[in-house]
Amino acid sequence: MYAVMYADKVKELREEKGLSRRGLAFAAGISESTARSVEREAAVQAKMAWKVARVFGVEGRDIARPAGQ
């Protein structure tokens, strides 16, 4: 299953937390490449989207949608 994250929302939350993309990648346990994909609205594995959501303390559905929708 894949998800597409809302790039603007992710960037806003990342900046509010004072994280760089590298910092987000580290905090979420994802690669820097995946962190870049997240902010380009590229499809990523859903489990990666949920990891990012946990960093921000939000529900996955608040920052992502299933790919293809």
C-alpha positions as CSV (number, residue, x, y, z in Angstrom):
1,M,0.0,0.0,0.0
2,Y,1.3,3.4,-0.9
3,A,0.4,6.9,0.3
4,V,0.9,10.4,-1.0
5,M,1.6,13.0,1.6
6,Y,0.4,16.6,1.5
7,A,3.7,18.3,0.9
8,D,2.7,21.8,2.1
9,K,1.4,20.4,5.4
10,V,4.5,18.2,6.0
11,K,6.8,21.1,5.2
12,E,4.8,23.4,7.6
13,L,4.9,20.9,10.4
14,R,8.6,20.1,9.8
15,E,9.5,23.8,10.0
16,E,7.4,24.3,13.1
17,K,9.4,21.6,14.8
18,G,12.6,23.2,13.6
19,L,13.7,20.1,11.6
20,S,15.6,19.9,8.4
21,R,14.7,17.2,6.0
22,R,17.7,15.3,7.3
23,G,16.4,15.8,10.9
24,L,13.0,14.6,9.8
25,A,14.5,11.5,8.2
26,F,16.4,10.7,11.4
27,A,13.5,11.3,13.7
28,A,11.1,9.2,11.6
29,G,13.6,6.4,10.9
30,I,13.4,6.9,7.1
31,S,16.0,7.7,4.5
32,E,16.7,11.2,3.4
33,S,15.6,10.2,-0.1
34,T,12.2,9.3,1.3
35,A,12.0,12.5,3.3
36,R,12.5,14.4,0.0
37,S,9.9,12.3,-1.7
38,V,7.4,13.2,1.0
39,E,7.7,16.9,0.3
40,R,7.4,16.3,-3.5
41,E,4.1,14.4,-3.1
42,A,5.6,11.3,-4.6
43,A,4.1,8.0,-3.6
44,V,5.8,6.4,-0.6
45,Q,5.1,3.2,1.3
46,A,2.2,3.9,3.7
47,K,4.3,2.7,6.7
48,M,6.7,5.6,5.9
49,A,3.9,8.1,5.9
50,W,2.8,6.8,9.4
51,K,6.3,7.1,10.7
52,V,6.4,10.8,9.6
53,A,2.9,11.4,11.2
54,R,4.2,10.0,14.5
55,V,7.1,12.5,14.5
56,F,4.5,15.3,14.3
57,G,2.0,13.8,16.7
58,V,-0.8,13.7,14.1
59,E,-2.9,11.0,12.5
60,G,-1.7,9.7,9.1
61,R,-4.9,10.7,7.4
62,D,-4.2,14.4,8.4
63,I,-1.1,14.6,6.3
64,A,-1.5,11.8,3.7
65,R,-4.0,10.1,1.4
66,P,-3.9,6.7,-0.3
67,A,-2.0,6.8,-3.6
68,G,-4.3,6.9,-6.6
69,Q,-7.0,9.0,-4.9
